[in-house]
Amino acid sequence: MELPFAVIADERRAIADLIATLTPAQLSTPSLCGAWTVQDVATHLLVGPTASIGEFLGVMVRARGRFPRANDLMVDNRRHLDRDALAAELRRVAQSRFTPPGFDWHAPLADLRVHALDITVPLGLTLGVPREPWGEVLEFLLTRKAVGAFVPKGRPPLAVRATDLGWSGGEAGATEVAGPAAALGAALCGRTALLDDLEGPGAEAISRWLRA
């Protein structure tokens, strides 16, 4: 994919534009991401580009080394941002080249794509971004490196085919699961909301894995 950080910047701006239009009720809607609301997920997207080393170390101490709890604390640190301030901050950091330690640009792109679904699917909305970057995201999510950071452990061996991209990947000879790229990305990251959009013998396997 050419100019990946330009694509990432466009994704952040698209999310900012969407957030700026949401009502208080929409912002407080439960997202697909655990106990977080839509606003919490959007706030989380600021953490990588804006958190300092000092903040990260401080919350890790408070969280006793538990990264999910530290993540919650860093969102808490930004809860003072109202809708318009949140959208403005997402636009301000749109061109950030932050990547988590040990990862390249695939990680922030995957984070944005999957969290965008966490926001839009419960609201019945779409973000209106190009489908093509999903190919890079799916390729990344199928790597061992993504397990732990993005993909819940224990994922069954799968051959994966995105029916709206002409893309396929995964393990040769494994059971195939097919469907729209967004539904595949959501499922690989542990979300069950779009499972009904998947098909093929691997759809049952991935459903059992997520609902176990």
Phi, psi and omega per residue, in radians:
M1 nan 2.263 -3.128
E2 -1.321 2.503 3.028
L3 0.832 1.066 -3.048
P4 -1.042 -0.615 -3.125
F5 -1.241 -0.425 3.022
A6 -1.201 -0.665 3.074
V7 -1.122 -0.754 3.123
I8 -1.065 -0.739 3.111
A9 -1.068 -0.737 3.106
D10 -1.090 -0.664 3.130
E11 -1.122 -0.778 3.130
R12 -1.094 -0.726 -3.141
R13 -1.139 -0.679 3.123
A14 -1.111 -0.722 3.100
I15 -1.144 -0.725 3.104
A16 -1.046 -0.772 3.139
D17 -1.078 -0.672 3.116
L18 -1.189 -0.833 -3.126
I19 -0.980 -0.686 -3.093
A20 -1.115 -0.285 -3.115
T21 -1.725 -0.133 -2.970
L22 -1.430 2.564 3.086
T23 -1.434 2.868 3.061
P24 -0.962 -0.676 3.130
A25 -1.132 -0.699 3.115
Q26 -1.173 -0.714 3.137
L27 -1.114 -0.535 -3.126
S28 -1.592 0.058 3.107
T29 -1.142 2.390 3.066
P30 -1.050 2.321 3.121
S31 -1.509 -3.075 3.033
L32 -1.455 -0.042 -3.000
C33 -1.839 1.492 3.071
G34 1.011 -2.322 -3.099
A35 -1.558 0.019 -3.102
W36 -1.277 2.524 2.980
T37 -1.461 3.042 3.048
V38 -0.972 -0.778 -3.135
Q39 -1.133 -0.665 3.115
D40 -1.063 -0.749 -3.130
V41 -1.105 -0.791 3.122
A42 -1.082 -0.668 3.110
T43 -1.135 -0.711 3.099
H44 -0.985 -0.593 -3.105
L45 -1.160 -0.224 3.050
L46 -1.492 -0.330 -2.964
V47 -1.071 -0.910 -3.120
G48 -0.973 -0.917 -3.099
P49 -1.238 -0.315 -3.012
T50 -2.057 -0.305 -3.075
A51 -1.262 2.375 3.070
S52 -1.546 2.865 3.057
I53 -1.039 -0.695 3.134
G54 -1.075 -0.764 3.114
E55 -1.098 -0.781 -3.106
F56 -1.069 -0.809 -3.135
L57 -1.119 -0.675 3.133
G58 -1.105 -0.783 -3.127
V59 -1.259 -0.537 3.084
M60 -1.133 -0.637 3.067
V61 -1.146 -0.834 3.137
R62 -1.075 -0.588 -3.109
A63 -1.524 0.026 -3.137
R64 0.971 0.710 3.052
G65 1.416 0.045 -3.118
R66 -1.564 1.898 -3.039
F67 -1.094 -0.740 3.110
P68 -0.992 -0.704 3.106
R69 -1.171 -0.690 3.093
A70 -1.074 -0.671 3.106
N71 -1.067 -0.767 3.102
D72 -1.055 -0.736 -3.108
L73 -1.142 -0.643 3.117
M74 -1.223 -0.560 2.996
V75 -1.157 -0.758 3.115
D76 -0.976 -0.657 -3.120
N77 -1.119 -0.265 -3.081
R78 -2.039 0.178 -3.086
R79 -1.199 -0.261 3.116
H80 -1.221 -0.238 -3.106
L81 -1.324 2.154 3.053
D82 -1.434 -3.118 -3.049
R83 -0.938 -0.885 -3.049
D84 -1.203 -0.659 3.109
A85 -1.176 -0.665 3.114
L86 -1.105 -0.815 3.108
A87 -1.080 -0.722 -3.137
A88 -1.117 -0.710 3.132
E89 -1.158 -0.700 3.090
L90 -1.068 -0.678 3.086
R91 -1.193 -0.687 -3.092
R92 -1.094 -0.657 -3.090
V93 -1.721 0.225 -3.051
A94 -0.928 -0.680 -3.054
Q95 -1.601 0.213 3.093
S96 -1.007 2.462 3.089
R97 -1.859 0.442 3.110
F98 -1.053 2.358 2.943
T99 -2.362 2.485 3.103
P100 -1.089 2.630 3.126
P101 -0.909 2.270 3.106
G102 1.534 -0.039 -3.120
F103 -2.116 2.777 3.032
D104 -1.836 -2.780 -3.038
W105 -1.125 -0.302 3.123
H106 -1.050 -0.598 -3.081
A107 -1.148 -0.899 3.107
P108 -1.145 -0.556 3.099
L109 -1.143 -0.789 3.111
A110 -1.089 -0.725 3.132
D111 -1.032 -0.804 -3.138
L112 -1.148 -0.776 -3.106
R113 -1.089 -0.813 -3.064
V114 -1.272 -0.723 3.120
H115 -1.206 -0.478 3.022
A116 -1.074 -0.663 3.056
L117 -1.164 -0.665 3.091
D118 -0.995 -0.573 -3.128
I119 -1.456 -0.855 -2.944
T120 -1.421 -0.658 -3.052
V121 -1.061 -0.836 3.126
P122 -1.101 -0.424 -3.127
L123 -1.590 -0.098 -3.108
G124 1.197 0.533 -3.104
L125 -2.015 2.941 3.011
T126 -2.218 2.711 -3.084
L127 -1.562 -0.410 3.105
G128 1.328 0.490 3.084
V129 -1.697 2.772 -3.117
P130 -1.071 2.554 3.118
R131 -1.274 -0.544 -2.921
E132 -0.935 -0.704 3.136
P133 -1.061 -0.283 3.076
W134 -1.030 -0.539 3.122
G135 -1.028 -0.792 3.095
E136 -1.132 -0.695 -3.135
V137 -1.128 -0.817 -3.133
L138 -1.099 -0.735 3.102
E139 -0.989 -0.762 3.122
F140 -1.146 -0.786 -3.082
L141 -1.131 -0.346 3.135
L142 -1.561 -0.002 3.118
T143 -1.496 2.745 3.083
R144 -1.095 -0.574 -3.095
K145 -1.079 -0.544 -3.107
A146 -1.298 -0.397 -3.132
V147 -1.168 2.311 -3.097
G148 1.758 -0.871 3.126
A149 -1.428 -0.640 -3.059
F150 -2.243 -0.730 -2.968
V151 -1.796 2.166 3.088
P152 -1.002 2.567 -3.110
K153 -1.185 2.728 3.075
G154 1.563 0.180 -3.138
R155 -1.010 2.282 3.139
P156 -1.206 2.715 3.061
P157 -1.102 2.293 -3.051
L158 -2.490 2.546 2.825
A159 -1.730 2.304 -2.980
V160 -2.098 2.330 3.136
R161 -2.330 2.143 3.097
A162 -1.562 1.951 -3.022
T163 -1.270 -0.300 -3.133
D164 -1.775 0.091 -3.121
L165 -2.154 -0.320 -2.968
G166 1.204 0.570 -3.105
W167 -2.046 2.520 3.034
S168 -2.542 2.694 -3.134
G169 -2.911 -2.867 -3.116
G170 1.652 -2.699 -3.012
E171 -1.690 2.161 -3.131
A172 -1.047 2.339 3.111
G173 1.442 -0.123 3.137
A174 -1.378 2.926 3.095
T175 -1.074 2.323 -3.059
E176 -1.595 2.398 2.926
V177 -2.094 2.345 -3.083
A178 -2.285 2.710 3.100
G179 2.825 -3.118 3.084
P180 -1.011 2.549 -3.080
A181 -0.995 -0.716 -3.121
A182 -1.102 -0.702 3.130
A183 -1.155 -0.675 3.090
L184 -1.136 -0.778 3.126
G185 -1.071 -0.748 3.117
A186 -1.074 -0.798 -3.112
A187 -1.135 -0.768 -3.133
L188 -1.074 -0.460 3.126
C189 -1.672 0.237 3.000
G190 1.611 0.139 3.135
R191 -1.615 2.389 -3.124
T192 -1.740 -0.108 -2.948
A193 -1.087 -0.512 -3.057
L194 -1.941 0.321 -3.116
L195 -1.049 -0.566 -3.113
D196 -1.157 -0.257 3.112
D197 -1.488 -0.094 -3.112
L198 -1.659 2.696 -3.119
E199 -2.523 3.042 -3.121
G200 1.610 2.880 -3.093
P201 -1.057 -0.466 3.127
G202 -1.279 -0.294 3.140
A203 -1.097 -0.682 3.113
E204 -1.176 -0.690 -3.136
A205 -1.120 -0.752 -3.116
I206 -1.244 -0.554 3.082
S207 -1.170 -0.768 3.101
R208 -1.066 -0.742 -3.140
W209 -1.047 -0.793 -3.073
L210 -1.297 -0.469 -3.079
R211 -1.757 0.075 -3.135
A212 -1.160 nan nan
